[in-house]
Amino acid sequence: MSEQQTTQSAGPWTQSIRLAFYALYALTLLAAAGWLFSNIRQIPADSRAVVLHFGAQQRVTEAGLLLAWPAPVDDVVMVPAPDRVIEHHVTALLRSADALHADMRDDDSSDALAGSGYLLTGDAGVVQLDISVFYRVVAPMAYVLQGEHVIPSLDRLVERAAVAVCAARDLDTILVARPEMVSGDLNVAQQRERLRADVQHNVAQNLQRLAQSGSGLGIALERVTVQSTLPSTTVTAFNAVLTASQKASQAIATANTDASLIRQKATQLADQIRQTAQAQARERVAKAQSDTAMVARLANSHHDPDLLARIYRERIAAILAQAGSVITVSPKDDANLILQAAGQKESPKP
């Protein structure tokens, strides 16, 4: 009786252990099945799968159903399809966060921060380049082999190309630093347009050299976008210079206008003075000719001997009319004429 009670009392524990064992067994089977079929998957249309068998490169599978042994027997690495273009923004050429904070604080204590994100041009200028690269994965095995080193290597190649291209140009052939040169030099504008092509060509050449040396990244460069800017402090200085140049040009234009008005007024005044002088000269010449007409006639009086006598008779009456009294004496009369001056008496003259 006691043995039966013991069996009955142990029954629920035994059943619980048995159920737990069955559940653990089922979970183990499910985990084993999940592990066994873990590398059976669907590859998307924009991707490819590189299968590594015990770490060795085995095969590349295109889009579709992938059948492979589970890890660690087979490792499956997904890579982009060959027609998929990937964009990468090269942030290594930009100013670091510490440098931006230093700019906001106007802190020039660190030379490293002061030069961070700047490139030196051939004429000792400073420029900033914001570059984005677009590439495709053309060699999946090499891409997987390089792994996490692909992006850092690409950044270094772009940095090298940017340094080389900027060092071979002056500031005006990289961006419009002086607007007055755009219309004056077409060659400068053409060199500015070739900047992006030169960066792309330099990066593509370096990628080809890496592939020839057996250290290829497995990518092919499609295109490069380059945006060139000046440092903020330089932009402020250039704006100040441009403003000063515009003000100087405006002042010169105003001065030229004022000078033109003054010159026009001076010309008009000179013409007026010249015309007045010419009129006065003609008037004086006419008056002089009128005043000397009688003298000229007298000079030619040998043709008319009685001219002088007639002129005397014509004008003597007007002259004598202006006198208070007139005493006439005949030149043939031998009488004596006594003239009395004021305050004294004249003695008779013989």
Secondary structure, DSSP 4 states (H G I P E B T S, - for coil): -HHHHHHHHHHHHHHHHHHHHHHHHHHHHHHHHHHHTTT-EEEPTTEEEEEEETTEEEEEE-SEEE--PPTTTEEEEEEE-TT--EEEE-GGGSPPHHHHHHHHHT----HHHHTTT-EE-TTS-EEEEEEEEEEEE--HHHHHHHGGGHHHHHHHHHHHHHHHHHHTS-GGGTS-SSGGGTTT-HHHHHHHHTHHHHHHHHHHHHHHHHHHTT---SEEEEEEEEEEE--HHHHHHHHHHHHHHHHHHHHHHHHHHHHHHHHHHHHHHHHHHHHHHHHHHHHHHHHHHHHTHHHHHHHTGGG-TTHHHHHHHHHHHHHHHTSS------TT-------PPTTS-PPPP-
